[in-house]
Amino acid sequence: MQARELLLEAAAKLKEAGIANPWFEAQLLLGWVLDKDQAAVLAQDCQLSDQQAKEFRQGVEERRKRKPLAYITGLKPFLHWDFSVNEDVLIPRPETEILVELAVQELKKAFPGQSVLVADIGAGSGAIGLSMLMLLPSARLCAVDASPPALRMAQTNAAKFGLSQRATFFSGDLLAPLAQLRGQFACIVANLPYVAAEEYANLQPEITEYEPREALVSGPDGLWHYRRLLRQAADYLLPGGMLFVEIGCTQGPEMQKLFCGHGFAAPHVEKDLAGLARIVWGAKT
Ligand SMILES: C[S@@+](CC[C@H](N)C(=O)[O-])C[C@H]1O[C@@H](n2cnc3c(N)ncnc32)[C@H](O)[C@@H]1O
């Protein structure tokens, strides 16, 4: 069957299902089935085998039911790398890339040339911590998640990127599994759940029906996890060590107060590309 014919059929079905960019998503799905990038899919009106056409139509069916594209393909691009994902982990978001870039930049300034130890708390797929290892070739990582299946996906990604020797994985609550390493971290990064319980029901079906609820919801105001993290974080950092967290866009002022009250002076709030407050960070006083 001709690729163009299948693309037209798929785009019409996705549009009918209310998918915002049906043509674009149809191309991405076709690229995944053919193992080609989008430009190659567009450039060639190639012929698909019956098996490929079947696989493509199955993908379109799943997408019609609002399954996120990343869970269909099993891949999500994050910074320069394709992370493997499944329904045990949150799909890494583009706004989280800013946290990685900022943390790497500040680590290079604060600990130049040093072999630093980084903690990624709520590691999920490992997108934050493993990307930092790729950008900081002498760094080592301790990745913690409360979900053992999520941690397995992070380990899969570490192996995929050749980082297993520099990363250690811990199952447990926040910093508790790292108690023996208290005072040794140059940096703690965390994208913990931050959605308020009553906001959760208003999120898109792609999120509420497929992504793990325990990766998103954090008590009545979305700050249950971060309040507990802030009580522990400074004890785990070296002098001058830094904490970086991703937040919801209205949580900046409250998070700044939490930072100030727990051993971090003059915390910064950084915006994402949409101009929304997204990261809070500060150095231990
Ligand atoms: C918003 S997801 C972020 C995943 C990944 N860091 C990213 O940025 O894509 C939050 C993660 O925190 C984990 N988590 C939830 N509660 C936790 C806790 N008490 N201790 C450690 N991890 C927790 C969830 O299992 C989930 O993987």
The ligand as an SDF file (V2000), in Angstrom:
LIG
                    3D

 27 29  0  0  0  0  0  0  0  0999 V2000
    6.6520   13.9780   37.4990 C   0  0  0  0  0  0  0  0  0  0  0  0
    7.3910   12.3750   37.4620 S   0  0  0  0  0  0  0  0  0  0  0  0
    9.0090   12.8430   36.8540 C   0  0  0  0  0  0  0  0  0  0  0  0
    9.7800   11.7770   36.1640 C   0  0  0  0  0  0  0  0  0  0  0  0
   11.1130   12.2550   35.5630 C   0  0  0  0  0  0  0  0  0  0  0  0
   11.9830   12.8140   36.5740 N   0  0  0  0  0  0  0  0  0  0  0  0
   10.8830   13.3070   34.4870 C   0  0  0  0  0  0  0  0  0  0  0  0
   11.1840   14.4670   34.7250 O   0  0  0  0  0  0  0  0  0  0  0  0
   10.3770   12.9630   33.4200 O   0  0  0  0  0  0  0  0  0  0  0  0
    7.6090   12.1000   39.1950 C   0  0  0  0  0  0  0  0  0  0  0  0
    8.3050   10.8010   39.6000 C   0  0  0  0  0  0  0  0  0  0  0  0
    8.4330   10.8190   41.0240 O   0  0  0  0  0  0  0  0  0  0  0  0
    8.1910    9.5130   41.5220 C   0  0  0  0  0  0  0  0  0  0  0  0
    7.7880    9.6300   42.9330 N   0  0  0  0  0  0  0  0  0  0  0  0
    6.5490    9.8960   43.4330 C   0  0  0  0  0  0  0  0  0  0  0  0
    6.5940    9.9370   44.7750 N   0  0  0  0  0  0  0  0  0  0  0  0
    7.8850    9.7040   45.1300 C   0  0  0  0  0  0  0  0  0  0  0  0
    8.5610    9.6280   46.3780 C   0  0  0  0  0  0  0  0  0  0  0  0
    7.9030    9.8070   47.5410 N   0  0  0  0  0  0  0  0  0  0  0  0
    9.8880    9.3480   46.3820 N   0  0  0  0  0  0  0  0  0  0  0  0
   10.5530    9.1650   45.2080 C   0  0  0  0  0  0  0  0  0  0  0  0
    9.9630    9.2310   43.9970 N   0  0  0  0  0  0  0  0  0  0  0  0
    8.6450    9.5020   43.9600 C   0  0  0  0  0  0  0  0  0  0  0  0
    7.1240    8.9480   40.5980 C   0  0  0  0  0  0  0  0  0  0  0  0
    7.1080    7.5350   40.6500 O   0  0  0  0  0  0  0  0  0  0  0  0
    7.5700    9.5260   39.2390 C   0  0  0  0  0  0  0  0  0  0  0  0
    8.4210    8.6360   38.5810 O   0  0  0  0  0  0  0  0  0  0  0  0
  1  2  1  0
  2  3  1  0
  2 10  1  0
  3  4  1  0
  4  5  1  0
  5  6  1  0
  5  7  1  0
  7  8  2  0
  7  9  1  0
 10 11  1  0
 11 12  1  0
 11 26  1  0
 12 13  1  0
 13 14  1  0
 13 24  1  0
 14 15  1  0
 14 23  1  0
 15 16  2  0
 16 17  1  0
 17 18  1  0
 17 23  2  0
 18 19  1  0
 18 20  2  0
 20 21  1  0
 21 22  2  0
 22 23  1  0
 24 25  1  0
 24 26  1  0
 26 27  1  0
M  CHG  2   2   1   9  -1
M  END
$$$$
